[in-house]
Amino acid sequence: MSIIDTHTHIYASQFSKDRDDVIQRAFDSGVDTLLMPNIDVDSVIPMLQIEDKYPGKCISMMGLHPTSVDENYMEQLKAMELWFSKRKFCAVGEVGIDLYWDKTFLSQQIDAFKIQLSWAQKYNLPVVMHVRDSFDEIFQVLDGFDLDGITGVFHSFSGNDDQAQKALSYGCFKLGINGVVTFKNSNLGEVIKKQGLKHLILETDAPYLTPVPYRGKRNEPSYLKFIKAKLAALFKTSEMKVEKVTTHNAKQLFKL
């Protein structure tokens, strides 16, 4: 059985010295597919170069990360949409709203999010949503948007019970679970236990959000095994069952 890291920034500069080794460790650990969310116009080429080097193994998304939204966001979006006529992508991502770092461009983030939701419909792709300190704003956009044909994932889900129920109430979204679930001060495990494995997909968000026991160090896709083990313990089931269900979910969502 193989497993999918549905969210890894393997093209990031943190991997510039040993990227191939990191990717090989992922393959050796059973993680045979790495899905790469885009950040901005500058990350597109580095990401696509990795996809070309590992065809069918490292697969790109296209989108503008909310923390990269500024006064020139429309120029970036126009440049990015041109790529859909040149390449295949597995999702529109990473998109959404981030109010943790800066609220200056909230209205622009909302507009960019709506535009990229429309891409998901236009190109029949799932949407990978970044929701940091912004559940209310994301829900407001989704509630006012015609979600016909939309599917996707709440990336790095770390909400409470009500937010999990609301996210899943749309009937078309999964919850992306990463190293946060292994943190001692996180109650994420209790939240997702109430929702069930059928709504979850696994991700690392490497090089960020490294799971215990390597918290504080650089994350990498091979560490998906620690997230899988944590979920097996939470759901009182086997790691193979976690692998089977979450991989099935990922393959369905991303049409792999």
C-alpha positions in Angstrom: 0.0 0.0 0.0 1.2 3.5 -0.8 0.3 6.8 0.8 0.0 10.4 -0.5 1.4 13.6 1.0 -1.3 15.9 -0.2 0.5 19.1 0.7 4.2 19.6 0.6 6.4 22.6 -0.4 9.2 20.4 -1.5 10.4 23.1 -3.9 11.1 25.5 -1.0 14.6 26.8 -0.4 14.8 24.8 2.9 15.3 21.7 0.7 17.9 23.2 -1.7 20.8 21.3 -0.4 19.3 17.8 -0.1 16.0 17.8 -2.0 16.6 14.6 -3.9 17.6 12.8 -0.7 14.4 14.1 1.0 12.2 12.9 -1.9 14.0 9.5 -1.9 13.4 9.1 1.9 9.7 9.8 1.2 9.6 7.1 -1.4 11.5 4.7 0.8 9.0 5.3 3.7 6.0 4.4 1.4 5.0 8.0 0.5 4.9 7.6 -3.2 3.1 10.7 -4.3 3.8 14.3 -3.3 1.3 17.0 -4.1 2.8 20.5 -4.3 0.8 23.7 -3.7 2.0 26.8 -5.3 2.7 30.1 -3.4 3.3 32.9 -5.9 4.6 33.7 -9.4 8.2 33.1 -8.3 7.6 29.6 -7.0 5.9 28.3 -10.2 9.1 27.4 -12.2 10.9 25.7 -9.3 7.8 23.7 -8.6 7.3 22.6 -12.2 11.0 21.7 -12.5 10.5 19.2 -9.7 7.4 17.8 -11.3 9.3 17.3 -14.6 12.1 15.5 -12.7 9.6 13.2 -10.9 6.7 12.8 -13.3 3.6 11.2 -11.8 5.3 11.4 -8.3 5.6 15.1 -7.6 2.4 16.8 -8.9 1.8 20.5 -9.0 -1.2 22.7 -8.0 -1.6 26.3 -9.2 -2.8 29.2 -7.0 -1.8 32.3 -5.1 -1.2 31.9 -1.4 -3.1 34.4 0.7 0.1 35.7 2.4 1.4 36.6 -1.1 -1.7 38.7 -1.9 -0.8 42.4 -2.1 -1.7 45.5 -4.1 -0.5 43.6 -7.3 -2.5 40.5 -6.7 -4.4 40.8 -10.0 -1.2 40.8 -12.0 -0.1 37.6 -10.3 -3.5 35.9 -10.8 -3.4 36.8 -14.5 0.0 35.3 -14.9 -1.0 32.2 -13.0 -4.2 31.5 -14.9 -2.2 31.4 -18.2 -0.5 28.2 -16.8 -3.8 26.3 -17.0 -3.6 26.3 -20.8 0.0 25.1 -20.7 0.0 22.3 -18.0 -2.1 19.9 -16.1 -2.6 20.6 -12.4 -4.1 18.5 -9.6 -5.8 21.4 -7.8 -6.2 25.1 -7.4 -4.0 25.9 -4.4 -2.8 27.1 -2.1 -5.6 29.7 -1.8 -7.7 31.2 0.9 -7.5 33.8 3.7 -4.8 34.3 6.3 -5.4 36.8 9.1 -2.6 35.6 11.4 0.3 37.6 9.9 -1.4 40.6 8.5 -4.9 42.0 7.9 -3.9 44.8 5.6 -5.1 43.1 2.4 -8.1 41.3 3.7 -10.4 42.6 1.0 -7.9 41.7 -1.7 -7.5 38.2 -0.1 -11.2 37.7 -0.3 -11.4 38.8 -3.9 -8.4 36.6 -4.9 -10.1 33.7 -3.1 -13.3 34.1 -5.0 -11.5 34.4 -8.3 -9.6 31.2 -7.6 -12.8 29.4 -6.5 -14.1 30.2 -10.0 -11.0 28.7 -11.5 -11.8 25.5 -9.6 -15.1 25.4 -11.3 -13.8 26.5 -14.7 -11.0 23.9 -14.8 -12.9 21.2 -12.8 -10.3 21.0 -10.1 -10.4 20.7 -6.3 -9.5 23.8 -4.3 -6.9 23.6 -1.5 -7.9 26.2 1.1 -5.6 27.9 3.6 -7.7 29.0 6.6 -5.6 30.6 9.3 -7.4 32.7 11.8 -10.1 33.1 9.1 -12.8 30.5 9.5 -15.6 33.1 9.7 -14.3 34.9 6.6 -13.9 31.7 4.6 -17.3 30.5 5.6 -18.8 33.8 4.6 -17.3 33.5 1.1 -18.4 29.9 0.7 -21.9 30.6 2.0 -22.3 33.4 -0.7 -20.7 31.4 -3.5 -22.4 29.0 -5.9 -20.5 25.8 -5.0 -21.8 23.8 -7.9 -19.1 21.4 -8.9 -16.7 22.6 -6.2 -14.7 20.1 -4.1 -11.6 20.6 -2.0 -9.9 20.5 1.4 -9.5 22.7 4.4 -5.7 22.5 4.4 -4.0 22.2 7.9 -7.4 22.0 9.6 -7.1 23.1 13.2 -10.6 24.3 14.0 -13.0 23.4 16.8 -16.0 21.1 16.8 -18.4 23.7 15.3 -15.9 24.7 12.6 -15.3 21.1 11.7 -19.0 20.5 11.4 -19.6 23.6 9.4 -16.7 22.7 7.0 -18.1 19.3 6.4 -21.7 20.5 6.1 -21.0 21.7 2.6 -20.7 18.0 1.6 -17.8 18.6 -0.8 -14.7 19.2 1.4 -12.2 17.1 3.3 -10.1 18.1 6.3 -6.3 18.1 5.8 -4.5 16.7 8.9 -0.8 17.2 9.5 1.7 17.4 12.3 -0.5 19.7 14.4 -2.4 16.6 15.5 0.7 15.3 17.3 1.3 18.4 19.3 0.7 18.0 23.1 -1.2 21.3 23.4 -3.5 20.6 20.4 -7.1 19.3 20.9 -7.3 18.6 17.2 -7.4 14.9 17.9 -10.5 15.1 19.9 -12.2 17.3 17.2 -11.5 14.9 14.3 -12.4 11.8 16.3 -16.0 13.0 16.2 -15.9 13.4 12.5 -14.4 10.1 11.3 -11.6 9.0 9.0 -13.8 9.2 6.0 -13.5 13.0 6.0 -9.7 13.2 6.3 -6.6 13.3 4.1 -3.0 13.4 5.2 -0.5 16.1 4.6 2.8 17.3 6.0 3.0 21.0 4.9 6.7 20.4 4.8 9.0 22.1 5.6 6.5 23.5 8.2 4.5 22.1 11.1 6.9 19.2 11.8 5.2 16.4 13.9 6.4 15.1 17.2 9.1 13.7 17.7 10.9 16.2 15.4 8.8 19.3 16.2 11.0 22.4 15.8 13.1 20.9 13.1 12.5 21.0 9.3 9.6 18.8 8.3 9.7 16.4 5.3 7.3 14.1 3.6 8.7 10.9 5.1 7.4 12.2 8.5 3.9 11.4 7.3 4.3 8.1 9.2 4.1 9.9 12.5 0.8 11.5 11.6 -0.6 8.2 10.3 0.5 6.5 13.6 -1.2 9.3 15.7 -4.5 8.8 13.8 -4.4 5.1 14.2 -4.1 5.6 18.0 -6.8 8.2 18.0 -9.3 6.0 16.1 -8.2 2.8 17.8 -7.5 1.2 14.4 -4.5 -0.1 12.4 -2.1 2.2 10.5 -3.0 0.2 7.4 -6.7 1.2 7.8 -5.7 4.8 8.2 -3.5 4.5 5.1 -6.2 2.8 3.1 -9.0 5.3 3.9 -7.0 8.5 3.7 -5.3 7.4 0.4 -8.6 6.5 -1.1 -10.0 9.9 -0.1 -6.9 11.7 -1.6 -7.1 9.8 -4.9 -10.8 10.6 -5.2 -10.4 14.2 -4.4 -7.4 14.9 -6.6 -8.4 12.5 -9.3 -5.2 10.5 -9.1 
